Amino acid sequence: MNYVQAIEYLDKYNRSRIKPGLDRIERLMELLGNPHIGQKIVHVAGTNGKGSTCKYIENILSVAGYSVGIFTSPFLVKINENIRLNGQDISDANFAIAMSEIAMALDSNELLKEQVSRFEIITALGLLYFKGRCDIVVLEVGLGGLYDSTNVIVDPIVSVITKISYDHTEYLGHDIARIASEKAGIIKPNCPVVLSPQQYSQVLQVVQDKASECNSQLIMVGIDNTIHVNQDLSFSYCGIDNIKPKLNGRHQLDNAATAVQVALLLTNNYAIAPVHIQLGIELTYWPCRIEQISNNPVIYMDGAHNVDGALSLVNFLNSQYFDKKITFVFGILKDKDYTEIVSIIAPIAKKVYTVTPDSPRALDCHELADSLIGHGVSAIAYDSLNSAIVAMLQESEFGDIVVVFGSLYMVGYAKEIIINLKL
């Protein structure tokens, strides 16, 4: 099986099909020889910030000289981005080799082959690839925690839970305590837990109860240890000063501090010095997370696809451009609370170009435009992402601030289009 064949094989499995539960991934991993057993894994769950936190942890460990694997989702342009080793995407050749092994395993169990999900296959592929190649793996949960396929691991060295809010409520529930319970499902017996600063007190109680039940040390960032923020948005944490994240947004301080806390726990078994932490945080780059890609006009790309993400985005924009109205290019999935997101951006919106993301779950651009118009915002629907970007660039004036946001897949492709058009 070559890379093209590997992608064709994977594409037989519906990208939008979400099937919570561990039985299928456990059976698949067993057929593969349980490659996850024995790997040193930092397991990261949460609603928002888990990808950034994973990247901070990865960079700290890399700067300290360790071989680091990282599994994140979704990808922006190419699926290889989900699985990275020492800062490099898995190669096409290694992707094909691992997929061939998975295909052979599934061919031996026709029932499992019919039942397994796309994300379960990708999870298995990542853990198979990392086996024997890494000192440590940073593993991001896909959805929830308790029944997410990444929770096939049984003995992580640290469990991490970033900020919890409302998302994927059709799977996780509409009650914040229930959502927190799903996320806290990654906590394992006698394994330390790091919890990011939270906005809901119910989250603290749920995580505390689960950690106590598992006899697991719990460290609550911002409560057990204080984040001291400076005027320039650098911060100090646990005696380490002058930590300077380059990623935009006040929320990144919480994510970075969470990663610092994880690194401090890991110093029990890994040679991580304060300078590794400082440099690892400062060097962290995470595309399309309030990422500025142009100066004229000023263009930001952001994968804010839920209410909490939209709030973080608008808070950043208000802090930098409090006297300006913002032009948006916006596309989102219909299972998100898009009406609330519309109400969040409406007060600062100058104009919105709406698009339909390439997904069976996408919200139609015309329906999104109607919602914006209903909030008094000038909005125009475009039938293609390319035409929306072209119109935005043609109509933008010097000094305009433009934000492309929503579905991460869409934002990733939009970034490519903008860069190519502006070359």
C-alpha positions as CSV (number, residue, x, y, z in Angstrom):
1,M,0.0,0.0,0.0
2,N,1.4,3.4,-1.0
3,Y,0.3,6.8,0.4
4,V,-2.4,7.4,-2.1
5,Q,-3.8,4.0,-1.4
6,A,-3.6,4.6,2.3
7,I,-5.6,7.8,2.0
8,E,-8.1,6.0,-0.2
9,Y,-8.5,3.3,2.4
10,L,-9.0,5.8,5.2
11,D,-11.5,7.8,3.1
12,K,-13.8,4.7,3.1
13,Y,-14.5,5.7,6.7
14,N,-16.9,8.7,7.2
15,R,-15.0,11.7,8.6
16,S,-18.1,13.0,10.3
17,R,-19.1,9.8,12.0
18,I,-18.5,10.0,15.7
19,K,-18.8,6.7,17.7
20,P,-18.0,7.1,21.4
21,G,-16.8,3.9,23.1
22,L,-13.6,2.0,23.8
23,D,-14.5,-1.6,22.7
24,R,-13.5,-1.1,19.0
25,I,-10.2,0.7,19.7
26,E,-9.3,-1.9,22.3
27,R,-9.9,-4.7,19.8
28,L,-7.9,-2.9,17.1
29,M,-5.0,-2.3,19.4
30,E,-4.9,-5.9,20.5
31,L,-4.8,-7.0,16.8
32,L,-1.8,-4.6,16.4
33,G,0.0,-6.1,19.4
34,N,-1.0,-3.3,21.8
35,P,1.7,-0.8,20.7
36,H,0.4,1.7,23.3
37,I,1.5,-0.4,26.2
38,G,4.7,0.9,27.8
39,Q,4.8,4.3,26.0
40,K,5.3,7.3,28.2
41,I,2.2,9.5,27.5
42,V,0.9,12.9,28.6
43,H,-2.8,12.7,28.0
44,V,-4.6,16.0,27.4
45,A,-8.4,16.6,27.4
46,G,-10.5,19.8,27.5
47,T,-12.9,21.9,25.4
48,N,-10.6,24.7,24.4
49,G,-6.8,25.2,24.6
50,K,-5.9,21.5,24.6
51,G,-4.1,21.8,21.2
52,S,-2.1,24.8,22.3
53,T,-1.2,23.2,25.6
54,C,0.0,20.1,23.8
55,K,2.2,22.2,21.6
56,Y,3.7,24.0,24.6
57,I,4.4,20.7,26.3
58,E,5.9,19.3,23.2
59,N,8.3,22.3,22.7
60,I,9.4,22.3,26.3
61,L,10.4,18.6,26.1
62,S,12.0,19.1,22.6
63,V,14.1,22.0,23.9
64,A,15.2,19.8,26.8
65,G,16.5,17.3,24.3
66,Y,13.9,14.6,24.3
67,S,12.4,12.8,21.3
68,V,8.7,13.8,21.4
69,G,5.7,12.4,19.5
70,I,2.5,14.5,19.4
71,F,-1.0,13.5,18.3
72,T,-3.4,16.3,17.7
73,S,-6.6,16.9,15.7
74,P,-8.0,18.1,13.5
75,F,-5.5,18.9,10.8
76,L,-5.5,22.0,8.7
77,V,-4.6,20.8,5.2
78,K,-3.0,17.3,5.3
79,I,-3.9,14.5,7.7
80,N,-0.1,13.8,8.3
81,E,-0.3,16.9,10.5
82,N,-2.2,14.9,13.2
83,I,0.9,12.7,13.9
84,R,4.3,14.4,14.4
85,L,7.7,13.3,15.6
86,N,10.4,15.7,16.7
87,G,8.6,18.6,14.9
88,Q,8.0,16.8,11.6
89,D,4.7,15.4,10.2
90,I,4.7,11.7,9.7
91,S,6.1,11.0,6.3
92,D,3.9,9.7,3.5
93,A,5.9,6.5,3.5
94,N,5.6,5.9,7.2
95,F,1.9,6.7,7.0
96,A,1.4,4.1,4.3
97,I,3.4,1.5,6.2
98,A,1.4,2.0,9.4
99,M,-1.9,2.0,7.4
100,S,-1.0,-1.2,5.7
101,E,-0.5,-2.9,9.1
102,I,-3.8,-1.6,10.3
103,A,-5.6,-2.7,7.1
104,M,-4.1,-6.2,7.5
105,A,-5.3,-6.3,11.1
106,L,-8.8,-5.2,10.1
107,D,-8.9,-7.8,7.3
108,S,-8.6,-10.4,10.0
109,N,-11.8,-9.2,11.7
110,E,-14.5,-8.3,9.3
111,L,-17.0,-7.3,12.0
112,L,-14.5,-4.8,13.5
113,K,-13.7,-3.6,10.0
114,E,-17.3,-2.7,9.6
115,Q,-17.6,-1.0,13.0
116,V,-14.4,0.9,13.5
117,S,-14.4,4.7,13.0
118,R,-12.0,6.9,11.1
119,F,-10.7,8.6,14.2
120,E,-10.1,5.2,15.9
121,I,-8.0,4.2,12.9
122,I,-6.0,7.5,13.1
123,T,-5.5,7.1,16.8
124,A,-4.2,3.5,16.3
125,L,-1.9,4.7,13.5
126,G,-0.4,7.4,15.7
127,L,0.3,5.1,18.6
128,L,1.6,2.4,16.2
129,Y,4.0,4.9,14.6
130,F,5.2,6.3,18.0
131,K,6.1,2.9,19.4
132,G,9.9,2.7,19.9
133,R,10.5,6.1,18.4
134,C,9.8,8.5,21.3
135,D,11.0,9.3,24.8
136,I,7.5,10.7,25.4
137,V,4.2,11.2,23.6
138,V,1.8,14.1,24.0
139,L,-1.7,12.7,23.2
140,E,-4.6,15.0,22.6
141,V,-8.2,13.8,23.1
142,G,-10.4,14.0,20.1
143,L,-13.9,14.4,21.8
144,G,-14.8,14.2,25.4
145,G,-12.4,11.9,27.2
146,L,-14.0,8.9,28.9
147,Y,-15.1,7.2,25.7
148,D,-12.6,8.9,23.3
149,S,-10.4,6.4,21.4
150,T,-7.3,8.0,22.9
151,N,-8.5,6.8,26.3
152,V,-7.4,3.3,25.3
153,I,-4.1,4.1,27.1
154,V,-4.1,2.8,30.6
155,D,-1.2,4.4,32.4
156,P,-0.3,7.9,31.3
157,I,2.4,9.7,33.2
158,V,0.3,12.9,33.6
159,S,-3.3,13.6,32.8
160,V,-4.1,17.2,31.8
161,I,-7.5,18.9,31.5
162,T,-7.7,22.3,29.9
163,K,-10.6,24.8,30.1
164,I,-14.0,23.1,29.9
165,S,-17.0,24.8,28.4
166,Y,-19.9,23.9,26.1
167,D,-19.2,22.0,22.9
168,H,-20.3,18.8,21.2
169,T,-23.3,18.9,23.6
170,E,-25.2,16.4,21.4
171,Y,-22.6,13.8,22.6
172,L,-21.4,15.1,25.9
173,G,-24.6,16.6,27.3
174,H,-25.9,20.1,28.0
175,D,-24.9,20.2,31.7
176,I,-21.4,21.5,32.5
177,A,-21.0,19.0,35.3
178,R,-21.7,16.1,32.9
179,I,-19.3,17.5,30.3
180,A,-16.7,17.8,33.0
181,S,-17.3,14.2,34.0
182,E,-16.7,13.1,30.4
183,K,-13.4,15.1,30.3
184,A,-12.3,13.8,33.8
185,G,-12.7,10.3,32.4
186,I,-9.0,10.4,31.3
187,I,-7.9,10.5,35.0
188,K,-6.3,7.2,35.9
189,P,-5.4,5.7,39.3
190,N,-2.3,7.1,41.0
191,C,-1.6,9.4,38.0
192,P,-1.1,13.1,38.7
193,V,-3.6,15.5,37.1
194,V,-3.1,19.1,36.1
195,L,-6.2,21.3,35.7
196,S,-6.2,24.6,33.8
197,P,-8.0,27.6,35.2
198,Q,-11.8,27.2,34.9
199,Q,-14.8,29.4,34.6
200,Y,-17.3,27.0,36.1
201,S,-17.1,26.0,39.8
202,Q,-18.8,22.7,39.0
203,V,-15.8,21.7,36.9
204,L,-13.5,22.0,39.9
205,Q,-15.8,19.8,42.0
206,V,-16.1,17.1,39.4
207,V,-12.4,16.9,38.7
208,Q,-11.6,17.0,42.4
209,D,-14.0,14.1,43.1
210,K,-12.6,12.0,40.3
211,A,-9.0,12.6,41.3
212,S,-9.8,11.7,44.9
213,E,-11.6,8.5,43.7
214,C,-8.4,7.6,41.7
215,N,-6.0,8.5,44.5
216,S,-4.4,10.9,42.0
217,Q,-2.5,14.1,42.9
218,L,-4.4,17.1,41.6
219,I,-2.8,20.5,40.8
220,M,-5.1,23.3,39.9
221,V,-3.3,26.0,38.0
222,G,-4.1,29.4,39.2
223,I,-5.4,28.1,42.5
224,D,-2.7,25.8,44.0
225,N,-0.1,27.9,42.2
226,T,-0.7,31.5,41.1
227,I,0.0,32.9,37.6
228,H,1.6,36.3,38.0
229,V,0.9,38.3,34.8
230,N,3.0,41.3,33.8
231,Q,1.9,44.3,31.7
232,D,3.7,42.9,28.6
233,L,1.7,39.6,29.0
234,S,4.7,37.7,30.1
235,F,4.2,35.8,33.3
236,S,5.8,34.1,36.3
237,Y,4.8,30.7,37.6
238,C,6.2,28.6,40.5
239,G,9.4,30.7,40.7
240,I,10.1,30.7,36.9
241,D,10.1,34.3,35.6
242,N,9.8,36.0,32.3
243,I,7.8,33.3,30.5
244,K,6.6,34.9,27.2
245,P,4.1,33.1,25.0
246,K,4.1,34.3,21.4
247,L,0.6,33.0,20.7
248,N,-2.0,35.8,20.8
249,G,-4.7,36.1,23.4
250,R,-4.9,36.3,27.2
251,H,-6.2,32.8,27.3
252,Q,-2.8,31.6,26.1
253,L,-1.3,32.5,29.4
254,D,-3.5,29.9,31.1
255,N,-2.6,27.3,28.5
256,A,1.1,28.1,28.8
257,A,1.0,28.0,32.6
258,T,-0.7,24.6,32.4
259,A,2.1,23.3,30.3
260,V,4.7,24.8,32.7
261,Q,3.0,22.9,35.5
262,V,3.1,19.7,33.5
263,A,6.8,20.2,32.9
264,L,7.5,20.8,36.6
265,L,5.8,17.5,37.4
266,L,7.9,15.8,34.7
267,T,11.1,17.0,36.3
268,N,10.8,14.1,38.7
269,N,11.9,11.8,35.8
270,Y,13.1,14.1,33.0
271,A,15.9,16.7,33.0
272,I,13.9,19.8,32.4
273,A,15.4,23.1,33.5
274,P,13.7,26.5,33.8
275,V,15.5,27.7,30.7
276,H,13.9,24.8,28.7
277,I,10.5,25.9,30.0
278,Q,11.0,29.6,29.1
279,L,12.4,28.8,25.6
280,G,9.9,26.1,24.9
281,I,7.0,28.4,25.6
282,E,8.5,31.3,23.7
283,L,9.2,29.2,20.6
284,T,5.8,27.6,20.4
285,Y,4.0,28.2,17.1
286,W,0.4,26.9,16.5
287,P,-1.0,27.9,13.1
288,C,-4.5,29.4,12.8
289,R,-4.9,30.2,16.5
290,I,-5.3,34.0,16.3
291,E,-2.4,33.9,13.9
292,Q,-1.6,37.1,11.9
293,I,-0.6,36.3,8.4
294,S,-0.7,39.7,6.7
295,N,0.0,43.3,7.5
296,N,-1.9,45.1,4.7
297,P,-4.6,44.4,5.3
298,V,-4.0,43.0,8.8
299,I,-5.4,39.5,8.6
300,Y,-5.8,37.0,11.4
301,M,-6.7,33.3,11.1
302,D,-8.4,31.6,14.0
303,G,-10.1,28.2,14.5
304,A,-12.6,29.6,17.0
305,H,-15.6,27.2,16.4
306,N,-17.5,27.4,19.6
307,V,-18.8,30.1,22.0
308,D,-15.8,30.1,24.3
309,G,-13.4,30.3,21.4
310,A,-15.3,33.2,19.9
311,L,-15.2,35.0,23.3
312,S,-11.4,34.6,23.5
313,L,-11.1,35.9,19.9
314,V,-13.3,39.0,20.5
315,N,-11.5,39.7,23.8
316,F,-8.2,39.7,21.9
317,L,-9.6,42.0,19.2
318,N,-11.1,44.4,21.7
319,S,-7.7,44.6,23.5
320,Q,-5.8,45.4,20.3
321,Y,-8.4,47.3,18.2
322,F,-10.9,48.7,20.6
323,D,-11.6,51.6,18.3
324,K,-12.1,49.6,15.1
325,K,-14.8,47.6,13.5
326,I,-13.6,44.2,12.2
327,T,-14.3,42.4,8.8
328,F,-14.9,38.7,9.2
329,V,-14.8,35.7,6.9
330,F,-16.9,33.1,8.7
331,G,-18.0,29.5,8.2
332,I,-19.1,27.0,10.8
333,L,-20.7,23.7,11.3
334,K,-24.5,23.6,11.9
335,D,-24.1,21.6,15.2
336,K,-22.3,24.5,16.8
337,D,-24.1,27.3,18.7
338,Y,-23.7,29.7,15.8
339,T,-26.5,32.0,16.9
340,E,-24.6,32.8,20.1
341,I,-21.3,33.2,18.2
342,V,-23.1,35.6,15.9
343,S,-24.3,37.7,18.9
344,I,-20.7,37.8,20.2
345,I,-19.1,39.2,17.0
346,A,-22.0,41.4,16.0
347,P,-21.1,44.4,18.1
348,I,-17.6,44.7,16.5
349,A,-18.4,43.5,13.0
350,K,-18.0,45.9,10.1
351,K,-18.9,43.3,7.4
352,V,-19.0,39.5,7.2
353,Y,-18.4,37.2,4.2
354,T,-20.1,33.9,5.0
355,V,-19.0,30.6,3.5
356,T,-20.1,26.9,3.7
357,P,-17.3,24.7,5.1
358,D,-16.5,21.5,3.2
359,S,-18.3,19.2,5.5
360,P,-21.6,17.3,5.6
361,R,-22.2,19.0,8.9
362,A,-21.7,22.5,7.5
363,L,-24.1,25.3,8.1
364,D,-25.2,26.8,4.8
365,C,-23.6,30.2,4.1
366,H,-27.0,31.8,3.3
367,E,-28.5,30.7,6.6
368,L,-25.5,32.1,8.5
369,A,-25.7,35.4,6.6
370,D,-29.4,35.7,7.4
371,S,-28.6,35.2,11.1
372,L,-26.0,38.0,11.0
373,I,-28.3,40.3,9.1
374,G,-30.9,39.6,11.8
375,H,-28.4,41.0,14.3
376,G,-27.9,44.2,12.2
377,V,-24.7,43.1,10.6
378,S,-23.8,43.6,6.9
379,A,-23.3,40.0,5.6
380,I,-22.9,38.5,2.1
381,A,-23.0,34.7,1.4
382,Y,-20.5,33.3,-1.0
383,D,-20.8,29.9,-2.6
384,S,-17.1,29.1,-2.5
385,L,-14.3,29.9,0.0
386,N,-12.1,31.1,-2.8
387,S,-14.7,33.7,-4.1
388,A,-15.2,35.0,-0.6
389,I,-11.4,35.4,0.0
390,V,-11.0,37.1,-3.4
391,A,-13.9,39.5,-2.7
392,M,-12.5,40.3,0.8
393,L,-9.0,41.1,-0.6
394,Q,-10.4,43.2,-3.4
395,E,-12.6,45.2,-1.1
396,S,-10.2,45.6,1.9
397,E,-8.7,49.1,2.4
398,F,-5.5,50.2,4.1
399,G,-6.0,49.9,7.8
400,D,-8.7,47.3,7.7
401,I,-8.6,44.5,10.2
402,V,-9.8,41.1,8.8
403,V,-10.4,37.9,10.8
404,V,-11.0,34.5,9.1
405,F,-12.5,32.2,11.6
406,G,-14.8,29.2,12.3
407,S,-14.3,25.6,11.2
408,L,-10.6,24.8,11.5
409,Y,-10.5,22.8,8.2
410,M,-12.0,25.9,6.5
411,V,-9.5,28.3,8.1
412,G,-6.6,26.1,7.1
413,Y,-7.6,26.1,3.4
414,A,-8.4,29.8,3.6
415,K,-4.9,30.5,4.8
416,E,-3.4,28.7,1.8
417,I,-5.7,30.7,-0.6
418,I,-4.7,34.0,1.0
419,I,-1.0,33.3,0.9
420,N,-1.1,32.2,-2.7
421,L,-3.2,35.2,-3.8
422,K,-0.9,37.6,-2.0
423,L,2.4,36.2,-3.4
